[in-house]
Amino acid sequence: MRLRRYSLRTEEAYIGWIRRYILFHGKRHPRDLGESDIAKFLSSLAVEGRVAASTQNQALNALLFLYKEVLRLQLGFIGETVRAKRPAKLPVVLSRVEVKSILEKLPGQYRLMGQLLYGSGLRLLECLRLRVKDVDLQYLHITVREPKGGRERKTMLPVSLAPALRGHLEKVQRRHQQDLADGFGSVHLPEALERKLPGACRE
């Protein structure tokens, strides 16, 4: 999965589903299981686990990856499976007043994160993985790297957030210099994989 550049979240989710599948069948090796066993597991998720349709589909994709890419086994027709129902839900949309009220109650850097999520349209992990080089305070845009789906993009940086973000970066820079002086300091290096570099540690 790492060689195929799957996201860390997808990697964790797939491994979790594969583990649950093996435990569901009494720790039997997947090589000894077949299409009917996959169907039983997926049906159990829908009936007993009452999972959402998207969750059941993710479990199926994890097992298909296991058999095709890891075990190199060709699966046939999986058979009758109880499908999780897709509930029809309307999205909950907050008003500007409600958003402002929530943001005002967030302390310190969490407020800045919330403002970035709202003002720049970032996902949570995209915000957490922002690096200094991805923030352009002159042209007021943010480069989003390694997003969901793999397509990098640029998004706007609200002018009202520029002073707060600049102050945060200066504070983080001072802290980083102190960490380096103390022999610490780490950074998310998605391209490094298992390679260790001076002054950095693997995620």
Number of C-alpha atoms within 10 A of each C-alpha: 14 11 6 6 14 15 17 13 10 16 14 11 15 21 16 13 18 19 12 15 23 15 12 14 15 9 11 12 11 17 11 7 12 15 13 15 17 21 19 18 20 23 19 19 20 19 12 8 12 14 18 15 16 12 14 23 15 15 24 19 13 20 20 17 16 18 16 12 12 11 11 11 13 9 11 9 9 13 12 12 15 15 18 21 13 10 8 6 6 6 6 6 8 9 9 9 8 11 14 12 11 12 16 12 10 14 9 9 12 12 15 17 18 19 21 21 15 14 16 17 14 21 14 12 12 17 16 10 16 16 16 11 8 14 22 14 16 8 10 14 18 23 18 21 17 17 15 15 8 11 9 11 11 13 15 17 21 16 14 10 15 17 11 12 18 13 11 14 15 11 11 13 13 10 13 15 13 13 13 12 10 9 9 13 16 15 12 13 16 15 8 12 12 11 10 11 11 7 11 14 16 14 12
